[in-house]
Amino acid sequence: MKHFKQLSIFLTFLFSLHFGFAQNNSFETLKSLEIMDQIYEHLELYFVDETKNGQLAKTGIDAMLKELDPYTVYYHESNIEDYRLMTTGQYGGIGALIRKMGDYSFIAEPYEGKPAQVAGLKAGDKIISIDGKSMAKKSTEEVSDALKGPKGTAFDLVIEREGEGKKSFKITRDEIKLPDVPYFGMLQNKVGYVKLNSFTQTAAADVKSAIEKLQAQGMQELVLDLRGNGGGLLIEAVKIVNFFVPKNEVVVITKGRVPEENRTYKTLDEPFAPNMPLVVLIDGGSASASEILAGSLQDLDRAVILGETSFGKGLVQRTYDLKYGSKIKITIAKYYTPSGRCVQRLEYYDKENGEKPKEVADSLLKTFQTKNGRPVIDGRGIEPDIEVAYEDLSRLSAMLLVKNHIFNYATQYAAANPSIAAAGSFHLSPAEYAKFKSYVMAQTNFDYTTASEEALRKMKETAEKEGYFQDISAQYDQMLEKVTPSKERDLDKFKQEISELLEDEIISRYYYQEGRSKQQLNADPVVQKGVEVLQNVSQYNTILKK
């Protein structure tokens, strides 16, 4: 322990000399390291029970990094698979989503062509045991860890299936690569669609391949969907921008405390689709590399951005190798789109200990201009050129999802129906919806309230306190009767919305992720608006000030 302390201080001293830290900063660093080391030493020597040193260290590191921002993260050697998944989209496992229901985890969605689906596992299968070890009351994380492992390793799995009872499988794990582009296809006329889920090392190549295949089918206009894409590798976003933008254009600039992180990323090649009309879809889940891609195309007036305001993550991370197989991902810079704006919404550094980060104050927001002179602001993510907001789900629909009634009914439906119409053509019949309605009405663990009911009850409490309630009690009872949930009434009222959710879940049982994506496009108002904009040349050019 003594040698460890001396080594830590010596290395910190060299580190401070190398980077030229101010003298007082070096002293504070040395002082803090000494105190931390002494605490560690005293715990090991005097604490009443044997200490778990590795766990203590990880807890201390995680707590320290939590004071910075959510993106500066320590990856212990035991969590290195999480890092691989983030950067490459790859992990060793069976290729299936799982979800917890009651005491057990269930297969929620197997990936087509991966070990789970190839072995015969289906959505709705209850995971009973793995290699003879019961999975009852295990968390989804524990079950997921048991399913993962090196490529080529095998394990025994026991599941319970709707209508068939328990079944045993021998499954060999494989290298699973989550697709950056889970779906692409033609929408209508000459409009193509590409869904981009992440920015791993293959993102740009996958997008280019999808576009080229669609061009071979006659595509002349493109909808690029970045909704829900939380980002990834910055350089992949730069490459994708280059598909549509001339060589030597600035795409993004990074600025950090260390001068070496001040970089300008430009397009390096001639674009292969320089004149293709382009609409980019974003929402509150579009972040980081998604915002670089959308923001750069907006600043260069190369695409119409459509949907909802993006997340607002204007920070860049880099990963460094540490000893013993661990890594640390550190926020090293802020990025700026071609107009000069930084989209970072929250101030993680200007806060007291324990406080939640606050949005950049409105008074500090600045206005910038795109290449053609359109105004854009910083500090609020990427604001779309055309806003298309989603309608919130009804309370009934939300509860049907949360309570897994839609999932469970789809499991029963798939067990009873060997095949259905193709994705995009499947629709739930009135007779089948009536069966679903009967199924829901028979559920005993299903109660919910409406927002209107909750507001009325709060109003009643206030009226009673102020002495007004007796004067309005009759009207209150009449209003309450109308907004108090009735499962039967609301199942009819929200039939269209619920039917679409059911169709999406059912279609995934037969045609997997690609089928679900294709089915959802039929009723997607944002995609439909994108097609409308592309087909209205005058509107498209007016938005971009062409």
LOKOLZA-545073 format. One record per residue (C-alpha): residue in one letter; x, y, z. Coordinates in steps of 0.001 Angstrom, whole numbers, m for minus. Layout:
BEGIN
{site A; {X; Y; Z}}
...
//
This chain:
BEGIN
{site M; {0; 0; 0}}
{site K; {2880; 2344; 838}}
{site H; {4528; 1757; m2521}}
{site F; {1208; 2264; m4296}}
{site K; {801; 5653; m2635}}
{site Q; {4303; 6806; m3539}}
{site L; {3864; 5662; m7128}}
{site S; {511; 7484; m7465}}
{site I; {2024; 10738; m6218}}
{site F; {5078; 10418; m8449}}
{site L; {2974; 9710; m11566}}
{site T; {656; 12606; m10786}}
{site F; {3676; 14880; m10399}}
{site L; {5014; 13823; m13811}}
{site F; {1550; 14237; m15308}}
{site S; {1278; 17777; m13967}}
{site L; {4723; 18701; m15319}}
{site H; {3879; 17261; m18730}}
{site F; {685; 19260; m19145}}
{site G; {1951; 22382; m17370}}
{site F; {m780; 22521; m14730}}
{site A; {m782; 25523; m12437}}
{site Q; {1074; 24940; m9175}}
{site N; {m2002; 25179; m6969}}
{site N; {m3907; 22715; m9196}}
{site S; {m1021; 20203; m8955}}
{site F; {m978; 20547; m5187}}
{site E; {m4739; 19972; m4929}}
{site T; {m4430; 16875; m7128}}
{site L; {m1567; 15461; m5044}}
{site K; {m3365; 16265; m1809}}
{site S; {m6591; 14582; m2963}}
{site L; {m4758; 11451; m4107}}
{site E; {m2928; 11167; m798}}
{site I; {m6156; 11481; 1201}}
{site M; {m7976; 8952; m980}}
{site D; {m5076; 6550; m636}}
{site Q; {m5007; 6940; 3155}}
{site I; {m8741; 6272; 3400}}
{site Y; {m8343; 3140; 1292}}
{site E; {m5400; 2021; 3467}}
{site H; {m7254; 2591; 6760}}
{site L; {m10341; 750; 5541}}
{site E; {m8229; m2236; 4560}}
{site L; {m6397; m2241; 7886}}
{site Y; {m9125; m1444; 10400}}
{site F; {m12646; m1950; 8996}}
{site V; {m14601; m4526; 11007}}
{site D; {m15208; m6875; 8056}}
{site E; {m13070; m7942; 5128}}
{site T; {m13385; m5216; 2483}}
{site K; {m14130; m5932; m1156}}
{site N; {m11402; m3714; m2536}}
{site G; {m12308; m3992; m6216}}
{site Q; {m15936; m3112; m5547}}
{site L; {m14953; m208; m3308}}
{site A; {m12664; 1191; m5972}}
{site K; {m15282; 937; m8732}}
{site T; {m17923; 2565; m6515}}
{site G; {m15543; 5408; m5709}}
{site I; {m14620; 5937; m9365}}
{site D; {m18255; 5893; m10496}}
{site A; {m19254; 8387; m7788}}
{site M; {m16383; 10703; m8743}}
{site L; {m17257; 10646; m12444}}
{site K; {m20936; 11234; m11658}}
{site E; {m19977; 14751; m10546}}
{site L; {m18864; 15551; m14106}}
{site D; {m21332; 14518; m16812}}
{site P; {m23261; 11354; m17743}}
{site Y; {m20926; 10632; m20658}}
{site T; {m17651; 10313; m18759}}
{site V; {m17748; 6623; m17843}}
{site Y; {m15396; 3986; m16394}}
{site Y; {m15576; 535; m17982}}
{site H; {m14363; m2137; m15585}}
{site E; {m12917; m5218; m17276}}
{site S; {m16113; m7090; m16383}}
{site N; {m18188; m4508; m18301}}
{site I; {m16041; m4336; m21410}}
{site E; {m18813; m6003; m23460}}
{site D; {m20892; m2854; m22874}}
{site Y; {m18107; m815; m24456}}
{site R; {m17863; m3162; m27445}}
{site L; {m21602; m2970; m27978}}
{site M; {m21494; 845; m27901}}
{site T; {m18675; 1219; m30445}}
{site T; {m19173; m1768; m32752}}
{site G; {m22750; m2873; m32144}}
{site Q; {m21321; m6352; m31484}}
{site Y; {m21519; m8747; m28555}}
{site G; {m21317; m12463; m27966}}
{site G; {m24751; m13960; m27354}}
{site I; {m27917; m15371; m28891}}
{site G; {m29418; m12291; m30562}}
{site A; {m32687; m11602; m28730}}
{site L; {m34329; m8913; m26637}}
{site I; {m35732; m10007; m23281}}
{site R; {m38248; m8455; m20911}}
{site K; {m39265; m9097; m17303}}
{site M; {m42843; m10092; m16508}}
{site G; {m43588; m11221; m12989}}
{site D; {m40900; m13531; m11621}}
{site Y; {m39453; m14492; m15004}}
{site S; {m37840; m12964; m18076}}
{site F; {m39313; m13684; m21500}}
{site I; {m37929; m13655; m25017}}
{site A; {m39360; m10372; m26317}}
{site E; {m37958; m10311; m29830}}
{site P; {m35438; m12679; m31461}}
{site Y; {m33297; m11230; m34245}}
{site E; {m33847; m12903; m37591}}
{site G; {m31015; m15236; m38590}}
{site K; {m29357; m15172; m35160}}
{site P; {m28889; m18168; m32801}}
{site A; {m32118; m17593; m30842}}
{site Q; {m34307; m17528; m33950}}
{site V; {m32342; m20261; m35753}}
{site A; {m32669; m22553; m32720}}
{site G; {m36444; m22036; m32725}}
{site L; {m36998; m19590; m29871}}
{site K; {m40047; m17358; m30216}}
{site A; {m41250; m14104; m28696}}
{site G; {m43277; m14943; m25605}}
{site D; {m41103; m17884; m24497}}
{site K; {m40634; m17831; m20719}}
{site I; {m37002; m18438; m19699}}
{site I; {m37092; m21138; m17011}}
{site S; {m33422; m22094; m16627}}
{site I; {m29982; m21624; m18191}}
{site D; {m27489; m24486; m17815}}
{site G; {m29681; m25952; m15093}}
{site K; {m29764; m22756; m13040}}
{site S; {m33242; m21401; m12340}}
{site M; {m33950; m17918; m13685}}
{site A; {m36893; m17342; m11349}}
{site K; {m36752; m13912; m9690}}
{site K; {m33549; m13011; m11566}}
{site S; {m33230; m9480; m12942}}
{site T; {m33134; m8948; m16704}}
{site E; {m29485; m7953; m16310}}
{site E; {m28665; m11277; m14635}}
{site V; {m30543; m13241; m17303}}
{site S; {m28896; m11234; m20070}}
{site D; {m25440; m11877; m18609}}
{site A; {m26200; m15614; m18480}}
{site L; {m27256; m15616; m22139}}
{site K; {m24148; m13733; m23285}}
{site G; {m20728; m15299; m23729}}
{site P; {m17888; m15906; m26171}}
{site K; {m18697; m16952; m29718}}
{site G; {m18834; m20733; m30092}}
{site T; {m19758; m21529; m26490}}
{site A; {m22944; m23534; m25959}}
{site F; {m25496; m23759; m23169}}
{site D; {m28727; m25536; m22285}}
{site L; {m31899; m23469; m22161}}
{site V; {m35313; m24497; m20838}}
{site I; {m38295; m22344; m21769}}
{site E; {m42062; m22555; m21379}}
{site R; {m44162; m21787; m24450}}
{site E; {m47809; m20808; m24859}}
{site G; {m49848; m23955; m25583}}
{site E; {m46811; m26264; m25691}}
{site G; {m45418; m26356; m22158}}
{site K; {m41703; m26682; m21374}}
{site K; {m39141; m27152; m24141}}
{site S; {m35352; m27626; m24044}}
{site F; {m32799; m26133; m26439}}
{site K; {m29059; m26425; m26945}}
{site I; {m27890; m23045; m28236}}
{site T; {m24448; m22033; m29476}}
{site R; {m23589; m18391; m29002}}
{site D; {m22385; m16308; m31912}}
{site E; {m20982; m12830; m32553}}
{site I; {m24083; m10631; m32720}}
{site K; {m23925; m7423; m34725}}
{site L; {m26840; m5078; m34176}}
{site P; {m27630; m3499; m37546}}
{site D; {m27015; 222; m37937}}
{site V; {m29624; 159; m40721}}
{site P; {m32412; m2186; m39596}}
{site Y; {m34649; m1329; m42560}}
{site F; {m34645; 474; m45898}}
{site G; {m37116; 424; m48747}}
{site M; {m39193; 2382; m51238}}
{site L; {m42122; 4395; m49901}}
{site Q; {m44049; 5675; m52931}}
{site N; {m43312; 7052; m56365}}
{site K; {m39557; 7707; m56378}}
{site V; {m39091; 8286; m52627}}
{site G; {m36818; 5955; m50669}}
{site Y; {m36513; 5470; m46911}}
{site V; {m33485; 4556; m44761}}
{site K; {m33692; 4007; m41010}}
{site L; {m30389; 4606; m39183}}
{site N; {m30338; 3356; m35588}}
{site S; {m26739; 3988; m34509}}
{site F; {m23306; 5237; m35551}}
{site T; {m20976; 2282; m35085}}
{site Q; {m17937; 1581; m37265}}
{site T; {m20091; 317; m40144}}
{site A; {m22786; 3030; m40150}}
{site A; {m21602; 5022; m43170}}
{site A; {m20923; 1891; m45250}}
{site D; {m24367; 486; m44393}}
{site V; {m26147; 3739; m45278}}
{site K; {m24276; 3996; m48568}}
{site S; {m25121; 392; m49441}}
{site A; {m28813; 992; m48662}}
{site I; {m28935; 4167; m50784}}
{site E; {m27234; 2472; m53732}}
{site K; {m29700; m438; m53600}}
{site L; {m32624; 1985; m53503}}
{site Q; {m31191; 3970; m56415}}
{site A; {m31122; 727; m58377}}
{site Q; {m34878; 478; m57688}}
{site G; {m35482; 3979; m59068}}
{site M; {m35142; 6134; m55943}}
{site Q; {m34558; 9806; m56665}}
{site E; {m35534; 11353; m53289}}
{site L; {m34664; 10164; m49784}}
{site V; {m36128; 10197; m46274}}
{site L; {m33327; 9517; m43752}}
{site D; {m34745; 8575; m40343}}
{site L; {m32601; 9446; m37299}}
{site R; {m35395; 9281; m34716}}
{site G; {m34328; 7533; m31523}}
{site N; {m30699; 7395; m32705}}
{site G; {m28588; 8275; m29672}}
{site G; {m25389; 8701; m31669}}
{site G; {m21991; 7020; m31651}}
{site L; {m18862; 7666; m33676}}
{site L; {m18458; 11262; m34895}}
{site I; {m16431; 10289; m37956}}
{site E; {m19288; 8111; m39262}}
{site A; {m21594; 11143; m39210}}
{site V; {m18982; 13136; m41153}}
{site K; {m18773; 10377; m43783}}
{site I; {m22563; 10290; m44230}}
{site V; {m22741; 14085; m44631}}
{site N; {m20129; 13663; m47389}}
{site F; {m22587; 11506; m49384}}
{site F; {m24635; 14652; m50043}}
{site V; {m22190; 17569; m49672}}
{site P; {m19270; 18647; m51917}}
{site K; {m15653; 17946; m51066}}
{site N; {m13829; 20232; m48609}}
{site E; {m16945; 21511; m46790}}
{site V; {m16693; 21953; m43001}}
{site V; {m18980; 19431; m41286}}
{site V; {m18122; 19884; m37614}}
{site I; {m15531; 21603; m35410}}
{site T; {m14469; 20324; m31974}}
{site K; {m13032; 22588; m29246}}
{site G; {m11594; 21324; m25967}}
{site R; {m9430; 22462; m23068}}
{site V; {m6458; 20585; m24523}}
{site P; {m5350; 22299; m27768}}
{site E; {m4903; 18943; m29527}}
{site E; {m8680; 18446; m29400}}
{site N; {m9370; 21571; m31460}}
{site R; {m10112; 19956; m34808}}
{site T; {m11992; 20744; m37989}}
{site Y; {m13628; 17849; m39842}}
{site K; {m14235; 18421; m43546}}
{site T; {m15673; 16303; m46316}}
{site L; {m12837; 14442; m48048}}
{site D; {m14466; 13012; m51171}}
{site E; {m16776; 14006; m53960}}
{site P; {m20405; 13162; m53003}}
{site F; {m22203; 10333; m54777}}
{site A; {m25673; 11912; m54271}}
{site P; {m24982; 15669; m54487}}
{site N; {m28359; 16738; m55853}}
{site M; {m30729; 14183; m54330}}
{site P; {m33609; 15930; m52466}}
{site L; {m33292; 14926; m48819}}
{site V; {m35502; 15011; m45726}}
{site V; {m34025; 14068; m42328}}
{site L; {m36307; 12966; m39472}}
{site I; {m35355; 13717; m35846}}
{site D; {m36966; 13615; m32410}}
{site G; {m36039; 13998; m28748}}
{site G; {m34092; 10739; m28890}}
{site S; {m31811; 11949; m31690}}
{site A; {m28516; 12898; m30051}}
{site S; {m24791; 13424; m30532}}
{site A; {m23706; 12071; m33948}}
{site S; {m27352; 12282; m35096}}
{site E; {m27311; 15988; m34271}}
{site I; {m23993; 16469; m36075}}
{site L; {m25476; 14845; m39176}}
{site A; {m28803; 16702; m39044}}
{site G; {m27270; 20003; m37885}}
{site S; {m24590; 20048; m40574}}
{site L; {m27075; 19266; m43343}}
{site Q; {m29351; 22004; m41970}}
{site D; {m26543; 24571; m41701}}
{site L; {m25434; 23807; m45258}}
{site D; {m29065; 24019; m46477}}
{site R; {m28713; 20533; m47916}}
{site A; {m31746; 18884; m46280}}
{site V; {m35105; 19732; m44742}}
{site I; {m35116; 18683; m41083}}
{site L; {m38495; 17414; m39932}}
{site G; {m39991; 16112; m36688}}
{site E; {m39315; 17212; m33112}}
{site T; {m36418; 19103; m31489}}
{site S; {m33451; 16808; m30878}}
{site F; {m31925; 15908; m27510}}
{site G; {m29200; 18560; m27347}}
{site K; {m25888; 16731; m26752}}
{site G; {m23048; 18869; m28061}}
{site L; {m20228; 16972; m26356}}
{site V; {m17518; 14702; m27765}}
{site Q; {m16063; 11685; m25965}}
{site R; {m12884; 9677; m26432}}
{site T; {m11999; 6343; m24863}}
{site Y; {m8610; 5654; m23279}}
{site D; {m7167; 2268; m22335}}
{site L; {m6364; 1694; m18667}}
{site K; {m4529; m1140; m16948}}
{site Y; {m6002; m4598; m16363}}
{site G; {m8296; m4498; m19392}}
{site S; {m10394; m1529; m18247}}
{site K; {m11165; 1704; m20114}}
{site I; {m12400; 5211; m19428}}
{site K; {m14548; 7307; m21760}}
{site I; {m13990; 11033; m21183}}
{site T; {m15768; 14094; m22523}}
{site I; {m12905; 15917; m24213}}
{site A; {m14562; 18651; m26284}}
{site K; {m17689; 20426; m27444}}
{site Y; {m18620; 20292; m31090}}
{site Y; {m19872; 23095; m33337}}
{site T; {m21826; 22741; m36576}}
{site P; {m20787; 24699; m39719}}
{site S; {m22762; 27807; m38708}}
{site G; {m20778; 27954; m35443}}
{site R; {m23476; 26817; m33033}}
{site C; {m23132; 24290; m30205}}
{site V; {m26363; 22381; m29584}}
{site Q; {m25559; 21421; m25958}}
{site R; {m28737; 21934; m23926}}
{site L; {m27619; 21250; m20340}}
{site E; {m24818; 22838; m18338}}
{site Y; {m23220; 19960; m16417}}
{site Y; {m20284; 21963; m15131}}
{site D; {m21953; 25137; m13831}}
{site K; {m23685; 23523; m10870}}
{site E; {m23148; 22885; m7188}}
{site N; {m22600; 19376; m5851}}
{site G; {m25772; 17334; m6001}}
{site E; {m27678; 19831; m8140}}
{site K; {m29307; 18770; m11351}}
{site P; {m27867; 20356; m14492}}
{site K; {m29875; 23268; m15863}}
{site E; {m30690; 24287; m19406}}
{site V; {m28610; 27046; m20925}}
{site A; {m30422; 30261; m20006}}
{site D; {m32523; 31825; m22767}}
{site S; {m30582; 35067; m22332}}
{site L; {m27376; 33272; m23321}}
{site L; {m28735; 31740; m26519}}
{site K; {m27241; 33037; m29745}}
{site T; {m28598; 33133; m33282}}
{site F; {m26512; 31879; m36185}}
{site Q; {m27161; 31667; m39915}}
{site T; {m27183; 28779; m42347}}
{site K; {m25334; 28965; m45675}}
{site N; {m28402; 30546; m47313}}
{site G; {m29073; 32935; m44428}}
{site R; {m31712; 31065; m42431}}
{site P; {m31620; 31733; m38654}}
{site V; {m30745; 28884; m36283}}
{site I; {m30048; 28990; m32536}}
{site D; {m27599; 27192; m30264}}
{site G; {m28161; 25588; m26851}}
{site R; {m31426; 23843; m27702}}
{site G; {m30523; 20840; m29816}}
{site I; {m31499; 20854; m33488}}
{site E; {m34853; 22535; m34070}}
{site P; {m36631; 21083; m37125}}
{site D; {m37506; 23199; m40145}}
{site I; {m40970; 21643; m39978}}
{site E; {m42254; 20480; m36617}}
{site V; {m44411; 17349; m36613}}
{site A; {m45279; 16296; m33079}}
{site Y; {m46530; 12888; m32084}}
{site E; {m49873; 12630; m30377}}
{site D; {m49520; 11187; m26896}}
{site L; {m50869; 7688; m26395}}
{site S; {m54122; 7456; m24475}}
{site R; {m53859; 6271; m20877}}
{site L; {m55581; 3056; m21924}}
{site S; {m53042; 2281; m24655}}
{site A; {m50154; 3105; m22356}}
{site M; {m51494; 729; m19696}}
{site L; {m52060; m2025; m22240}}
{site L; {m48366; m1762; m23111}}
{site V; {m47097; m1443; m19541}}
{site K; {m49175; m4373; m18290}}
{site N; {m47981; m6471; m21280}}
{site H; {m51532; m7183; m22484}}
{site I; {m50637; m6353; m26091}}
{site F; {m47485; m8489; m25870}}
{site N; {m49300; m11440; m24307}}
{site Y; {m52191; m11321; m26757}}
{site A; {m49732; m11272; m29675}}
{site T; {m48136; m14403; m28196}}
{site Q; {m51516; m16148; m28114}}
{site Y; {m52337; m14937; m31620}}
{site A; {m49054; m16246; m33072}}
{site A; {m49589; m19629; m31399}}
{site A; {m53015; m19926; m33027}}
{site N; {m52127; m18553; m36482}}
{site P; {m49223; m20188; m38378}}
{site S; {m49057; m17401; m40985}}
{site I; {m50400; m13919; m41748}}
{site A; {m50339; m11396; m44606}}
{site A; {m47053; m9749; m45570}}
{site A; {m45632; m6883; m43527}}
{site G; {m47213; m3636; m44656}}
{site S; {m50369; m5453; m45792}}
{site F; {m51455; m6987; m42488}}
{site H; {m54463; m5430; m40752}}
{site L; {m56352; m6616; m37700}}
{site S; {m59897; m7613; m38632}}
{site P; {m62912; m6293; m36671}}
{site A; {m63558; m9850; m35478}}
{site E; {m59994; m10185; m34186}}
{site Y; {m60190; m6826; m32403}}
{site A; {m63405; m7994; m30749}}
{site K; {m61472; m11043; m29464}}
{site F; {m58778; m8751; m28087}}
{site K; {m61420; m6600; m26430}}
{site S; {m62892; m9671; m24710}}
{site Y; {m59394; m10708; m23633}}
{site V; {m58758; m7314; m22013}}
{site M; {m62154; m7205; m20327}}
{site A; {m61353; m10545; m18670}}
{site Q; {m58108; m9252; m17112}}
{site T; {m58343; m8597; m13386}}
{site N; {m54999; m6773; m12955}}
{site F; {m55989; m3859; m15130}}
{site D; {m57040; m537; m13648}}
{site Y; {m56123; 2932; m14797}}
{site T; {m57127; 6557; m14428}}
{site T; {m57406; 9354; m16983}}
{site A; {m55610; 12684; m16656}}
{site S; {m59020; 14390; m16664}}
{site E; {m60187; 12271; m13724}}
{site E; {m57061; 13105; m11718}}
{site A; {m57454; 16832; m12454}}
{site L; {m61103; 16765; m11400}}
{site R; {m60319; 15030; m8114}}
{site K; {m57624; 17622; m7331}}
{site M; {m60093; 20369; m8163}}
{site K; {m62583; 18789; m5742}}
{site E; {m59999; 18843; m2922}}
{site T; {m59324; 22527; m3565}}
{site A; {m63034; 23374; m3763}}
{site E; {m63697; 21563; m470}}
{site K; {m60918; 23499; 1270}}
{site E; {m62318; 26792; 1}}
{site G; {m65921; 25844; 831}}
{site Y; {m67262; 25871; m2740}}
{site F; {m67753; 22191; m3384}}
{site Q; {m71388; 21920; m2203}}
{site D; {m72364; 24483; m4829}}
{site I; {m70867; 22445; m7668}}
{site S; {m71244; 18866; m6418}}
{site A; {m73983; 17922; m8916}}
{site Q; {m71984; 19203; m11901}}
{site Y; {m68857; 17552; m10498}}
{site D; {m70536; 14129; m10336}}
{site Q; {m71762; 14471; m13928}}
{site M; {m68308; 15427; m15202}}
{site L; {m66591; 12699; m13187}}
{site E; {m68907; 10075; m14649}}
{site K; {m67882; 11104; m18162}}
{site V; {m64100; 11017; m17539}}
{site T; {m63885; 8030; m15189}}
{site P; {m62355; 5180; m17189}}
{site S; {m64588; 2563; m18687}}
{site K; {m62519; m215; m20259}}
{site E; {m65262; m1187; m22671}}
{site R; {m66004; 2375; m23763}}
{site D; {m62329; 3315; m24127}}
{site L; {m61482; 145; m26055}}
{site D; {m63952; 1378; m28663}}
{site K; {m62903; 5037; m28403}}
{site F; {m59213; 4275; m29036}}
{site K; {m59708; 1325; m31352}}
{site Q; {m57555; 2739; m34173}}
{site E; {m54617; 3534; m31914}}
{site I; {m54742; 176; m30114}}
{site S; {m55141; m1751; m33374}}
{site E; {m51932; m200; m34734}}
{site L; {m50013; m1186; m31582}}
{site L; {m51368; m4725; m31844}}
{site E; {m50516; m4990; m35530}}
{site D; {m46931; m3874; m34876}}
{site E; {m46471; m6482; m32139}}
{site I; {m48106; m9282; m34095}}
{site I; {m46184; m8569; m37296}}
{site S; {m42868; m8834; m35414}}
{site R; {m43703; m12449; m34495}}
{site Y; {m43608; m13415; m38170}}
{site Y; {m41342; m10887; m39923}}
{site Y; {m39117; m9685; m37051}}
{site Q; {m37517; m6200; m36905}}
{site E; {m37712; m5522; m40635}}
{site G; {m41390; m6415; m40697}}
{site R; {m42163; m4209; m37700}}
{site S; {m40405; m1246; m39359}}
{site K; {m42276; m1754; m42616}}
{site Q; {m45614; m2088; m40817}}
{site Q; {m45082; 1089; m38787}}
{site L; {m44436; 3184; m41893}}
{site N; {m48071; 2781; m42935}}
{site A; {m49347; 4940; m40097}}
{site D; {m46327; 7158; m39417}}
{site P; {m47378; 10837; m39745}}
{site V; {m43777; 12079; m39710}}
{site V; {m42733; 9843; m42610}}
{site Q; {m45891; 10793; m44507}}
{site K; {m45085; 14490; m44003}}
{site G; {m41547; 13872; m45251}}
{site V; {m42873; 12319; m48457}}
{site E; {m45263; 15252; m48876}}
{site V; {m42422; 17790; m48568}}
{site L; {m40246; 15937; m51075}}
{site Q; {m43071; 15799; m53600}}
{site N; {m43768; 19521; m53240}}
{site V; {m40699; 20963; m54962}}
{site S; {m41780; 24560; m54371}}
{site Q; {m42168; 24056; m50622}}
{site Y; {m38859; 22139; m50398}}
{site N; {m36949; 24922; m52180}}
{site T; {m38684; 27679; m50218}}
{site I; {m37705; 26108; m46877}}
{site L; {m34058; 25878; m47933}}
{site K; {m34112; 29355; m49553}}
{site K; {m32941; 27936; m52864}}
//
